[in-house]
Amino acid sequence: MTTETFKAEIAEALRTYDRYVVCLEKTPADLEKALQSLVEKAIRAFENRAPGLRHGIALDRQVTVILSQTDATRPLCGIYFNLSSPYHRQKPAKVSPTGEEA
């Protein structure tokens, strides 16, 4: 199993990213490199998973790749964009009882 196994899923994610996702941290070329790397990591995680586990997962701040065991020889590949907004309120810093930021 290689990244070529999931070429169709990667291509679809790149089309979706180019069309619908606004991201200030990754260009489409950077995303393609990231997807290749994440799929490789997910394959390693899937192939080396503990007995009884059904998934291999790899992620970064913007993308999550999940390989899920099926009855077929080829696992399902899900590529998800971790959407967030710079307009979300930031959580206030935690302050310890001594008055210092934790």
N, C-alpha and C positions, 0 to 999 in steps of 0.2 A: 504494500500500500504506500503510495507517494502522494505528493501534492497534485500530480497529474490526474489522480483518481477523482479528485474533486474540482477539476478544471471548470466544469459547468457552473457549480455553486459559486466559485470565486468570480467568474465572469458576471454572473447575475448580481452579486454583491457590488461589484465595481460599477455596473450600470446604475444600480439603485443609488449608490453613493454619489455618483456624478450628477444624477438627476434630482435627488430629493434631500440629501444631507448637506447641511452647511457646517463645516468644521474648520476652525481657524488653525488647527494644529497639524493637519495632514493634507497634503495635496493628493490628487488621485494617484500619482506615481508612488508617493510615500505609502498610501493605503495598499497598493498592490504588493509592495515589498512586505508590509506588515502582515497582510493576509497570508502570503506565502510562509512567512515565519510562524505565524500562529497556527496554521494548518499543520505544519511540521511538528510543532509542539503538541498539538492535540492528538496527532497520530501516535507520537511517542507515549503520551499519557494513556491513550486508548490501548495500545499494545502492551503496556506495562502495568495496567490497572490490577488492583487486587482481585482475588476471586470473589464473585458475587456482585461486583460493580459493573455498571452497564455503560458508563460514559467516559470520554476523554475530553477535557476542557482546557482551553488556553484563552487568555484574555489580556488586554491592555486597557488603557483608560477609555478608548473609543469603541473597541470591537471585542466581541466574545465569539469564539468558535467552539461548538460542541459536536462531538462525534458520538452517536448513540447506537448501541448494539441493536441489531434486528435479526430476524430469522434468516435473512439473506446473507451472502458472504460479504457484501459491501455495507458498511454502517451508514446511517443517515448523517448528513452534515448540515448543521444549522449555523448560520452566520448572523449575528445580531449586532446592531449598532447600539451602543450605550449612550442614549441621548440625554443631554443635560443642557442647561441654559446658563449663560453668565448672569442672567437676571434672577436666578434663584437666590433667596436670602442665604447668607453665610451663617453658619452656626456660631454663636458667640464663643469666645475662648473660655475654656474652663479655668476657674480661678480656685486655687487651693485655699484652705483655711488661713494660711499665713499671708494671703494676699498676692501670691506670685502666680503667674500663668502656668498652667500645667502643660 
